[in-house]
Amino acid sequence: MPPFEVTNALLMAQRRRRNSASAADELEEAFGALPIAIAPADAPAAVRAARLACAHGLSVSVATCLELARQRRFAMASVDEKLCKAVSPDGLALAD
């Protein structure tokens, strides 16, 4: 089963009639088969993510992705202008 955020996005797309229940099931299964490691959550990272969310007007979900990228020094790829602005001061790379 995919993480909650992915499942929620698929449910929202279904509710907004962007995909069908069967398409959501197929996407959920395909996502669940990907070799993705789930990073463990810890309280200090949650606090840092909340501070990033407040400082940059991001959702906690998006700020959590930014915090994880900061921890692991990953490049970020996004079309979210607020996220892209938040990435730059941290010295993280924006993927092309």
DSSP file (Angstrom, degrees, kcal/mol; ACC not computed):
  #  RESIDUE AA STRUCTURE BP1 BP2  ACC     N-H-->O    O-->H-N    N-H-->O    O-->H-N    TCO  KAPPA ALPHA  PHI   PSI    X-CA   Y-CA   Z-CA
    1    1 A M              0   0    0      0, 0.0     3,-0.1     0, 0.0    28,-0.1   0.000 360.0 360.0 360.0 130.4    0.0    0.0    0.0
    2    2 A P        -     0   0    0      0, 0.0    30,-0.1     0, 0.0     5,-0.1  -0.207 360.0 -79.4 -67.4 162.5    1.5    3.4   -0.9
    3    3 A P    >>  -     0   0    0      0, 0.0     4,-2.1     0, 0.0     3,-0.5  -0.147  47.8-101.9 -58.0 159.4    2.0    6.1    1.6
    4    4 A F  H 3> S+     0   0    0      1,-0.2     4,-2.9     2,-0.2     5,-0.2   0.834 118.0  57.3 -55.7 -39.7   -0.9    8.2    2.8
    5    5 A E  H 3> S+     0   0    0      2,-0.2     4,-2.2     1,-0.2    -1,-0.2   0.897 109.2  45.3 -62.8 -40.5   -0.1   11.2    0.7
    6    6 A V  H <> S+     0   0    0     -3,-0.5     4,-2.4     2,-0.2    -1,-0.2   0.935 113.7  49.1 -68.4 -45.5   -0.2    9.2   -2.6
    7    7 A T  H  X S+     0   0    0     -4,-2.1     4,-2.2     1,-0.2    -2,-0.2   0.908 111.6  50.1 -59.8 -42.0   -3.3    7.4   -1.6
    8    8 A N  H  X S+     0   0    0     -4,-2.9     4,-2.8     2,-0.2    -1,-0.2   0.908 109.0  51.3 -63.2 -42.7   -4.9   10.8   -0.7
    9    9 A A  H  X S+     0   0    0     -4,-2.2     4,-2.2     1,-0.2    -2,-0.2   0.903 110.8  48.6 -62.4 -40.7   -3.9   12.3   -4.1
   10   10 A L  H  X S+     0   0    0     -4,-2.4     4,-1.9     2,-0.2    -1,-0.2   0.895 112.2  48.8 -66.2 -39.4   -5.4    9.4   -6.0
   11   11 A L  H  X S+     0   0    0     -4,-2.2     4,-2.7     2,-0.2    -2,-0.2   0.915 111.0  49.8 -65.4 -43.0   -8.6    9.7   -4.0
   12   12 A M  H  X S+     0   0    0     -4,-2.8     4,-2.0     1,-0.2    -2,-0.2   0.900 110.0  51.1 -63.3 -40.2   -8.9   13.4   -4.6
   13   13 A A  H  <>S+     0   0    0     -4,-2.2     5,-3.5     2,-0.2     6,-0.9   0.886 111.2  48.7 -63.9 -38.0   -8.3   12.9   -8.3
   14   14 A Q  H ><5S+     0   0    0     -4,-1.9     3,-1.6     4,-0.2    -2,-0.2   0.929 110.6  49.8 -67.1 -44.8  -11.1   10.3   -8.3
   15   15 A R  H 3<5S+     0   0    0     -4,-2.7    -2,-0.2     1,-0.3    -1,-0.2   0.843 110.8  50.1 -62.3 -33.4  -13.5   12.6   -6.4
   16   16 A R  T 3<5S-     0   0    0     -4,-2.0    -1,-0.3    -5,-0.2    -2,-0.2   0.344 117.8-116.6 -87.1   7.3  -12.7   15.4   -8.9
   17   17 A R  T < 5S+     0   0    0     -3,-1.6    -3,-0.2     2,-0.2    -2,-0.1   0.804  79.0 127.3  62.5  33.8  -13.5   12.9  -11.7
   18   18 A R  S   <S+     0   0    0     -5,-3.5     2,-0.3     1,-0.2    -4,-0.2   0.650  80.4   6.1 -89.4 -19.1   -9.9   13.1  -13.1
   19   19 A N  S    S-     0   0    0     -6,-0.9    -1,-0.2    -9,-0.1    -2,-0.2  -0.968  79.7-108.5-153.4 167.7   -9.7    9.3  -12.9
   20   20 A S     >  -     0   0    0     -2,-0.3     4,-2.5    -3,-0.1     5,-0.2  -0.425  33.7-106.4 -93.4 169.5  -11.8    6.3  -12.2
   21   21 A A  H  > S+     0   0    0      1,-0.2     4,-2.3     2,-0.2     5,-0.1   0.893 122.6  50.6 -62.5 -39.1  -11.8    4.0   -9.2
   22   22 A S  H  > S+     0   0    0      2,-0.2     4,-2.2     1,-0.2    -1,-0.2   0.894 109.9  49.5 -68.2 -37.5  -10.2    1.3  -11.3
   23   23 A A  H  > S+     0   0    0      2,-0.2     4,-2.7     1,-0.2     5,-0.2   0.913 110.6  50.7 -65.1 -41.3   -7.5    3.7  -12.6
   24   24 A A  H  X S+     0   0    0     -4,-2.5     4,-2.7     1,-0.2    -2,-0.2   0.906 109.7  50.5 -61.8 -41.6   -6.8    4.7   -9.0
   25   25 A D  H  X S+     0   0    0     -4,-2.3     4,-2.3     2,-0.2    -1,-0.2   0.916 111.7  47.7 -62.2 -43.0   -6.5    1.1   -8.0
   26   26 A E  H  X S+     0   0    0     -4,-2.2     4,-2.5     2,-0.2    -2,-0.2   0.921 113.9  46.6 -64.4 -44.3   -4.0    0.4  -10.9
   27   27 A L  H  X S+     0   0    0     -4,-2.7     4,-2.8     2,-0.2     5,-0.2   0.902 111.5  51.5 -65.3 -40.9   -2.0    3.5  -10.0
   28   28 A E  H  X S+     0   0    0     -4,-2.7     4,-2.3    -5,-0.2    -1,-0.2   0.914 111.9  46.6 -61.9 -43.2   -1.9    2.6   -6.4
   29   29 A E  H  X S+     0   0    0     -4,-2.3     4,-1.1     2,-0.2    -2,-0.2   0.911 113.0  49.0 -65.2 -42.9   -0.7   -0.9   -7.2
   30   30 A A  H  X S+     0   0    0     -4,-2.5     4,-0.5     1,-0.2     3,-0.4   0.911 112.4  48.0 -64.3 -42.2    1.9    0.4   -9.6
   31   31 A F  H >< S+     0   0    0     -4,-2.8     3,-1.4     1,-0.2    -1,-0.2   0.914 107.9  55.4 -64.1 -42.0    3.2    2.9   -7.0
   32   32 A G  H 3< S+     0   0    0     -4,-2.3    -1,-0.2     1,-0.3    -2,-0.2   0.753 103.4  56.5 -62.5 -23.9    3.3    0.3   -4.3
   33   33 A A  H 3< S+     0   0    0     -4,-1.1    -1,-0.3    -3,-0.4    -2,-0.2   0.596  83.8 105.7 -84.1 -11.4    5.6   -1.8   -6.6
   34   34 A L  S << S-     0   0    0     -3,-1.4     2,-2.2    -4,-0.5    -3,-0.0  -0.399  82.7-115.5 -69.9 146.2    8.2    0.9   -6.9
   35   35 A P        +     0   0    0      0, 0.0     2,-0.5     0, 0.0    -1,-0.1  -0.457  59.8 151.8 -81.5  70.6   11.4    0.4   -4.9
   36   36 A I        -     0   0    0     -2,-2.2     2,-0.5    -5,-0.2    -2,-0.0  -0.876  37.2-145.7-106.9 130.8   10.9    3.4   -2.7
   37   37 A A        -     0   0    0     -2,-0.5     2,-0.6     0, 0.0     0, 0.0  -0.805  14.9-135.7 -93.6 133.7   12.3    3.6    0.8
   38   38 A I        -     0   0    0     -2,-0.5     3,-0.0     3,-0.0    -2,-0.0  -0.789  18.2-131.7 -91.0 123.4   10.2    5.5    3.3
   39   39 A A        -     0   0    0     -2,-0.6     2,-0.1     1,-0.1    29,-0.0  -0.549  26.0-113.7 -74.2 134.3   12.2    7.8    5.5
   40   40 A P        -     0   0    0      0, 0.0     2,-0.3     0, 0.0    -1,-0.1  -0.417  29.0-126.4 -67.8 143.3   11.5    7.4    9.2
   41   41 A A        -     0   0    0     -2,-0.1     2,-0.3     4,-0.0    -3,-0.0  -0.662  28.3-177.1 -88.3 144.3    9.8   10.5   10.8
   42   42 A D     >  -     0   0    0     -2,-0.3     4,-2.0     1,-0.1     5,-0.2  -0.971  35.8-114.8-138.0 158.2   11.3   12.0   13.9
   43   43 A A  H  > S+     0   0    0     -2,-0.3     4,-2.2     1,-0.2     5,-0.2   0.883 112.2  52.8 -61.5 -43.4   10.1   14.9   16.1
   44   44 A P  H  > S+     0   0    0      0, 0.0     4,-2.3     0, 0.0    -1,-0.2   0.905 110.5  48.6 -61.6 -38.6   13.0   17.3   15.3
   45   45 A A  H  > S+     0   0    0      2,-0.2     4,-2.6     1,-0.2    -2,-0.2   0.885 109.6  52.7 -66.4 -37.5   12.4   16.9   11.5
   46   46 A A  H  X S+     0   0    0     -4,-2.0     4,-2.3     2,-0.2    -1,-0.2   0.896 109.6  48.7 -63.9 -39.9    8.7   17.5   12.0
   47   47 A V  H  X S+     0   0    0     -4,-2.2     4,-2.3     2,-0.2    -2,-0.2   0.923 111.9  48.7 -65.4 -44.3    9.5   20.8   13.9
   48   48 A R  H  X S+     0   0    0     -4,-2.3     4,-2.4     1,-0.2    -2,-0.2   0.903 111.5  50.2 -62.3 -40.4   11.9   21.9   11.2
   49   49 A A  H  X S+     0   0    0     -4,-2.6     4,-2.7     2,-0.2    -2,-0.2   0.911 109.5  50.7 -64.3 -42.3    9.3   21.1    8.5
   50   50 A A  H  X S+     0   0    0     -4,-2.3     4,-2.3     2,-0.2    -1,-0.2   0.898 110.6  49.5 -62.5 -40.1    6.6   23.1   10.4
   51   51 A R  H  X S+     0   0    0     -4,-2.3     4,-2.7     2,-0.2    -2,-0.2   0.905 111.2  49.0 -65.9 -41.0    9.0   26.1   10.7
   52   52 A L  H  X S+     0   0    0     -4,-2.4     4,-2.1     2,-0.2     6,-0.4   0.916 109.8  52.6 -62.1 -42.6    9.7   25.8    6.9
   53   53 A A  H  X>S+     0   0    0     -4,-2.7     5,-1.6     1,-0.2     4,-1.0   0.930 113.8  42.6 -59.1 -46.6    6.0   25.7    6.2
   54   54 A C  H  <5S+     0   0    0     -4,-2.3     3,-0.4     1,-0.2    -2,-0.2   0.919 114.8  49.6 -65.8 -44.6    5.4   28.8    8.3
   55   55 A A  H  <5S+     0   0    0     -4,-2.7    -1,-0.2     1,-0.2    -2,-0.2   0.814 124.0  28.3 -66.6 -31.4    8.4   30.7    6.9
   56   56 A H  H  <5S-     0   0    0     -4,-2.1    -1,-0.2    -5,-0.2    -2,-0.2   0.337 105.4-112.2-117.0   6.2    7.6   30.0    3.3
   57   57 A G  T  <5 +     0   0    0     -4,-1.0     2,-0.2    -3,-0.4    -3,-0.2   0.853  68.5 144.4  66.5  34.6    3.8   29.7    3.2
   58   58 A L      < -     0   0    0     -5,-1.6    -1,-0.2    -6,-0.4     2,-0.1  -0.616  55.4-105.5-100.7 160.6    4.0   26.0    2.3
   59   59 A S     >  -     0   0    0     -2,-0.2     4,-2.7     1,-0.1     5,-0.2  -0.470  34.4-114.1 -73.1 159.1    1.8   23.1    3.4
   60   60 A V  H  > S+     0   0    0      1,-0.2     4,-2.2     2,-0.2     5,-0.2   0.876 117.4  56.4 -63.6 -35.6    3.4   20.8    6.0
   61   61 A S  H  > S+     0   0    0      2,-0.2     4,-1.5     1,-0.2    -1,-0.2   0.938 111.3  41.5 -60.7 -46.9    3.4   18.0    3.4
   62   62 A V  H  > S+     0   0    0      1,-0.2     4,-2.0     2,-0.2    -2,-0.2   0.908 114.1  52.2 -68.0 -41.8    5.5   20.1    1.0
   63   63 A A  H  X S+     0   0    0     -4,-2.7     4,-2.7     1,-0.2    -1,-0.2   0.839 105.3  56.6 -63.8 -32.2    7.7   21.5    3.7
   64   64 A T  H  X S+     0   0    0     -4,-2.2     4,-2.4     2,-0.2    -1,-0.2   0.897 105.6  50.2 -65.5 -40.2    8.4   17.9    4.8
   65   65 A C  H  X S+     0   0    0     -4,-1.5     4,-2.3     2,-0.2    -2,-0.2   0.917 111.6  48.9 -62.0 -42.5    9.6   17.0    1.3
   66   66 A L  H  X S+     0   0    0     -4,-2.0     4,-2.5     2,-0.2    -2,-0.2   0.918 110.1  50.9 -62.8 -44.1   11.9   20.1    1.5
   67   67 A E  H  X S+     0   0    0     -4,-2.7     4,-2.5     1,-0.2    -2,-0.2   0.908 110.3  49.4 -61.5 -42.1   13.2   19.1    4.9
   68   68 A L  H  X S+     0   0    0     -4,-2.4     4,-2.3     2,-0.2    -1,-0.2   0.909 110.9  49.9 -63.7 -41.6   14.0   15.6    3.7
   69   69 A A  H  X>S+     0   0    0     -4,-2.3     5,-1.7     1,-0.2     4,-1.2   0.894 110.6  50.6 -63.7 -38.9   15.8   17.0    0.6
   70   70 A R  H  <5S+     0   0    0     -4,-2.5     3,-0.3     2,-0.2    -2,-0.2   0.933 111.2  48.3 -62.7 -45.4   17.8   19.3    3.0
   71   71 A Q  H  <5S+     0   0    0     -4,-2.5    -2,-0.2     1,-0.2    -1,-0.2   0.904 122.7  32.6 -61.0 -42.6   18.7   16.4    5.2
   72   72 A R  H  <5S-     0   0    0     -4,-2.3    -1,-0.2    -5,-0.2    -2,-0.2   0.455 104.8-123.3 -97.4  -2.0   19.8   14.2    2.3
   73   73 A R  T  <5 +     0   0    0     -4,-1.2     2,-0.2    -3,-0.3    -3,-0.2   0.884  53.4 163.1  58.7  41.3   21.1   17.0    0.0
   74   74 A F      < -     0   0    0     -5,-1.7    -1,-0.2    -6,-0.2     2,-0.2  -0.595  41.4-113.7 -84.8 149.8   18.8   15.9   -2.8
   75   75 A A        -     0   0    0     -2,-0.2     2,-0.4    17,-0.1    19,-0.2  -0.544  31.8-134.6 -75.1 150.7   17.9   18.2   -5.7
   76   76 A M  B     -a   94   0A   0     17,-2.8    19,-3.6    -2,-0.2     2,-0.4  -0.848  15.5-166.1-109.2 146.1   14.3   19.3   -5.8
   77   77 A A        +     0   0    0     -2,-0.4     2,-0.3    17,-0.2    19,-0.1  -0.991  29.6 135.4-129.7 123.2   12.0   19.3   -8.9
   78   78 A S        -     0   0    0     -2,-0.4    -2,-0.0    17,-0.3    16,-0.0  -0.991  51.2-149.5-162.2 154.8    8.8   21.3   -8.7
   79   79 A V        +     0   0    0     -2,-0.3     2,-0.7     5,-0.0     3,-0.1   0.331  69.7 113.4-104.2   1.6    6.5   23.7  -10.5
   80   80 A D     >  -     0   0    0      1,-0.2     4,-2.6     2,-0.1     5,-0.2  -0.654  57.2-156.6 -76.9 112.6    5.4   25.1   -7.1
   81   81 A E  H  > S+     0   0    0     -2,-0.7     4,-2.3     1,-0.2     5,-0.2   0.883  90.7  51.8 -61.4 -40.8    6.7   28.7   -7.0
   82   82 A K  H  > S+     0   0    0      1,-0.2     4,-1.9     2,-0.2    -1,-0.2   0.912 111.5  47.4 -62.7 -41.7    6.7   28.9   -3.2
   83   83 A L  H  > S+     0   0    0      2,-0.2     4,-2.1     1,-0.2    -2,-0.2   0.927 110.3  51.7 -65.8 -43.7    8.7   25.7   -2.9
   84   84 A C  H  X S+     0   0    0     -4,-2.6     4,-1.6     1,-0.2    -1,-0.2   0.889 110.9  48.5 -61.0 -39.0   11.2   26.8   -5.6
   85   85 A K  H  < S+     0   0    0     -4,-2.3    -1,-0.2     1,-0.2    -2,-0.2   0.866 111.1  50.7 -67.9 -35.5   11.7   30.1   -3.7
   86   86 A A  H  X S+     0   0    0     -4,-1.9     4,-0.5    -5,-0.2    -2,-0.2   0.827 107.7  54.2 -70.7 -31.2   12.2   28.2   -0.4
   87   87 A V  H ><>S+     0   0    0     -4,-2.1     5,-1.3     1,-0.2     3,-1.1   0.913  97.6  63.9 -68.7 -44.2   14.7   25.8   -2.0
   88   88 A S  G ><5S+     0   0    0     -4,-1.6     3,-1.8     1,-0.3    -1,-0.2   0.874  98.2  50.7 -54.4 -49.4   17.1   28.5   -3.3
   89   89 A P  G 345S+     0   0    0      0, 0.0    -1,-0.3     0, 0.0    -2,-0.1   0.765 105.3  59.3 -63.2 -21.4   18.2   30.0    0.1
   90   90 A D  G <<5S-     0   0    0     -3,-1.1    -2,-0.2    -4,-0.5     3,-0.1   0.538 111.3-119.4 -84.1  -5.3   19.0   26.6    1.4
   91   91 A G  T < 5 +     0   0    0     -3,-1.8     2,-0.2    -4,-0.4    -3,-0.2   0.626  63.2 145.9  78.1  12.4   21.6   26.0   -1.4
   92   92 A L      < -     0   0    0     -5,-1.3    -1,-0.3     1,-0.1     2,-0.3  -0.532  50.5-113.7 -79.8 150.8   19.7   23.0   -2.7
   93   93 A A        -     0   0    0     -2,-0.2   -17,-2.8   -19,-0.1     2,-0.6  -0.594  16.7-136.8 -82.6 144.5   19.8   22.4   -6.4
   94   94 A L  B     -a   76   0A   0     -2,-0.3   -17,-0.2   -19,-0.2   -19,-0.1  -0.917  25.7-129.0 -97.7 119.4   16.6   22.6   -8.5
   95   95 A A              0   0    0    -19,-3.6   -17,-0.3    -2,-0.6     0, 0.0  -0.367 360.0 360.0 -67.3 146.0   16.5   19.7  -10.9
   96   96 A D              0   0    0    -19,-0.1    -1,-0.1    -2,-0.0   -19,-0.1   0.467 360.0 360.0 -76.7 360.0   15.9   20.6  -14.5
